[in-house]
């Protein structure tokens, strides 16, 4: 049943059902569906934003083959990977997002679109220059945009992360009040902020409500992802 998915994802799944290769089924999809689902890629590649960016490309291709989509997914995954690194800062996370997007921009099919990496830089600068989070978020809405295209939603999400100073609940609330593709932007900004600040910064009652309504066990999922991340960290340490 394809009732609650984005247009690019819908078309790609229909192609996959018809037997199109997963490396081709994403076509020139450039919306933000790949970026909003990429959080686990960032988690399992904790502390290694480059590995996160490359895995994000692979995870995105089956549904979103356009260059902006790959750049956006790589940006979010890289930001989360950096956020999980001990000693990471808001600035280092923003830099990882920009660097990750530049890695993603090397792949995929060309699509008429602004540069995702340059728009992330712009969104970050807006949020740094305006101290008031509400005003910063409105400026992001007016300049960056809040549509479902990756070149709007991903830079907006990273700008909101900076505007909220990495507070997960503030980031989510700012994002859901922006208008446009609010759920996507909130999910990405919240994921980066949550990876940085940890579970102690998340509203427990709200978390329980989300789990209850959606029949989820997020703690169990988080533990499994963390175990994968630890195994990969040990493997990288042995290689080094």
C-alpha positions in Angstrom: 0.0 0.0 0.0 1.6 3.3 -1.1 -0.8 5.8 0.4 1.5 7.6 2.9 4.8 8.0 1.0 6.3 10.7 -1.1 5.9 10.9 -4.8 9.5 10.1 -5.7 9.5 7.1 -3.3 6.1 5.9 -4.8 7.5 6.0 -8.4 10.7 4.2 -7.4 8.8 1.4 -5.6 6.6 1.0 -8.6 9.8 0.7 -10.8 11.3 -1.8 -8.4 8.1 -3.9 -8.5 8.5 -4.0 -12.3 12.1 -5.3 -12.0 14.1 -2.2 -12.5 17.6 -2.3 -10.8 17.8 -0.7 -7.4 20.7 1.4 -8.7 18.4 2.8 -11.5 15.0 2.8 -9.8 15.6 6.2 -8.1 15.6 8.0 -11.4 16.1 11.7 -10.9 14.2 11.9 -7.6 15.2 15.0 -5.7 12.8 15.3 -2.8 13.9 14.8 0.8 12.6 11.2 1.4 16.1 9.7 1.4 17.3 12.3 3.9 14.4 11.9 6.3 15.0 8.1 6.6 18.8 8.2 6.8 19.2 8.7 10.5 20.2 5.0 11.2 23.0 5.3 8.7 24.4 8.2 10.7 24.1 6.2 13.9 25.8 3.0 12.8 28.6 5.1 11.3 29.1 7.1 14.6 32.2 9.3 14.6 33.0 8.7 10.9 31.1 11.3 8.8 32.8 10.2 5.6 31.6 6.6 6.0 28.2 7.9 6.9 28.0 10.0 3.7 29.0 7.1 1.4 26.6 4.7 3.0 23.9 7.4 2.7 24.4 7.4 -1.0 23.9 3.7 -1.2 20.8 3.8 1.0 19.3 6.6 -1.1 19.8 5.3 -4.7 16.9 2.9 -4.8 14.3 5.7 -4.3 16.1 9.0 -4.9 18.8 9.0 -7.7 19.0 12.8 -8.2 22.2 14.5 -7.1 20.5 16.9 -4.6 18.8 14.0 -2.8 22.1 12.2 -2.4 23.8 15.3 -1.2 21.0 15.9 1.4 20.9 12.4 2.7 24.7 12.5 3.0 24.5 15.8 4.9 22.1 14.5 7.5 23.9 11.2 8.0 27.2 13.0 8.3 25.8 15.4 10.8 24.4 12.6 13.0 27.7 10.6 12.8 29.6 13.7 14.0 27.0 14.5 16.6 27.7 11.1 18.2 31.4 11.8 18.5 32.6 12.7 22.0 33.6 16.3 22.0 31.6 17.3 19.0 30.3 20.8 18.8 27.5 22.6 17.1 30.1 24.0 14.6 31.7 20.6 14.0 28.3 19.1 13.3 27.4 21.8 10.8 30.8 21.4 9.1 30.3 17.7 8.9 26.9 18.3 7.2 28.5 20.6 4.7 31.4 18.2 4.0 29.0 15.2 3.8 26.8 17.0 1.3 29.8 17.7 -0.9 30.6 14.0 -0.9 27.0 13.2 -1.9 27.0 15.8 -4.6 29.6 13.7 -6.5 27.0 10.9 -7.1 23.6 10.6 -8.7 22.0 12.1 -11.8 22.2 15.9 -12.4 19.0 17.7 -11.6 18.2 21.4 -12.0 18.6 22.5 -8.4 20.6 24.9 -6.2 23.7 23.5 -4.4 22.6 21.7 -1.3 26.0 22.3 0.4 26.0 26.0 -0.3 22.4 26.4 1.0 23.4 24.5 4.2 26.2 27.1 4.6 23.6 29.9 4.1 21.2 28.4 6.6 23.9 27.9 9.2 25.1 31.5 8.8 21.5 32.9 9.1 21.0 31.0 12.4 24.4 32.1 13.8 23.7 35.8 13.0 20.3 35.9 14.7 20.2 35.1 18.4 16.5 34.7 18.7 15.6 31.1 17.6 12.0 32.1 16.5 13.3 34.9 14.4 16.1 32.8 12.9 13.6 30.0 12.0 11.3 32.5 10.2 14.3 33.9 8.3 15.2 30.3 7.3 11.6 29.8 6.1 11.7 33.0 4.0 15.2 32.6 2.5 15.9 28.9 2.4 12.3 27.7 2.1 10.5 24.7 3.7 9.3 22.7 0.7 9.8 19.0 0.1 12.7 19.5 -2.3 16.0 18.4 -0.7 17.6 21.8 -1.5 15.0 23.4 0.8 14.2 20.8 3.5 17.7 19.6 4.4 19.4 23.1 4.7 16.3 24.3 6.6 16.7 21.3 9.0 20.3 22.0 9.7 19.6 25.7 10.1 17.0 24.9 12.7 19.4 22.6 14.5 21.8 25.6 14.8 18.9 28.0 15.7 17.8 25.8 18.5 21.4 25.5 19.7 21.0 21.7 19.5 18.1 21.4 21.8 16.0 18.5 20.4 12.6 19.6 21.7 13.1 23.2 20.7 14.3 22.1 17.2 11.3 20.0 16.7 8.9 22.7 17.9 10.5 25.3 15.7 10.4 23.0 12.7 6.8 21.9 13.0 5.7 25.6 13.2 7.5 26.6 10.0 4.9 25.5 7.5 5.7 23.6 4.4 7.2 20.1 4.8 7.2 20.5 8.6 7.3 16.8 9.5 10.3 16.1 7.4 12.3 19.1 8.6 11.4 18.3 12.2 12.5 14.7 11.9 15.9 15.7 10.5 16.5 18.6 12.9 15.3 16.4 15.8 17.5 13.5 14.8 20.7 15.6 14.7 19.9 17.3 17.9 18.9 14.1 19.7 22.1 12.4 18.5 24.1 15.3 20.0 22.2 15.9 23.3 21.1 12.3 24.0 17.9 10.8 25.4 18.1 13.0 28.5 17.1 16.0 26.4 14.0 14.3 25.0 10.6 14.9 26.5 9.8 11.4 28.0 6.0 11.8 27.8 6.1 12.9 24.2 8.4 10.0 23.4 6.0 7.5 25.1 3.1 9.1 23.2 4.9 8.6 19.8 5.7 5.0 20.7 2.2 4.2 21.8 0.4 5.8 18.8 2.8 4.2 16.3 3.3 0.8 18.1 7.1 1.3 18.3 9.8 0.3 20.7 12.4 3.0 20.0 14.7 2.0 22.9 15.1 -1.5 21.6 15.8 -0.2 18.1 18.3 2.4 19.5 20.2 -0.4 21.4 20.5 -2.5 18.3 21.8 0.4 16.2 24.2 1.3 19.0 25.5 -2.2 19.0 26.2 -2.1 15.3 28.0 1.3 15.7 30.2 -0.1 18.5 31.2 -3.1 16.3 32.1 -0.8 13.4 34.1 1.5 15.7 36.1 -1.5 17.0 36.7 -2.7 13.4 37.9 0.8 12.4 40.2 0.9 15.4 41.7 -2.4 14.4 42.3 -1.3 10.9 44.0 1.9 12.1 
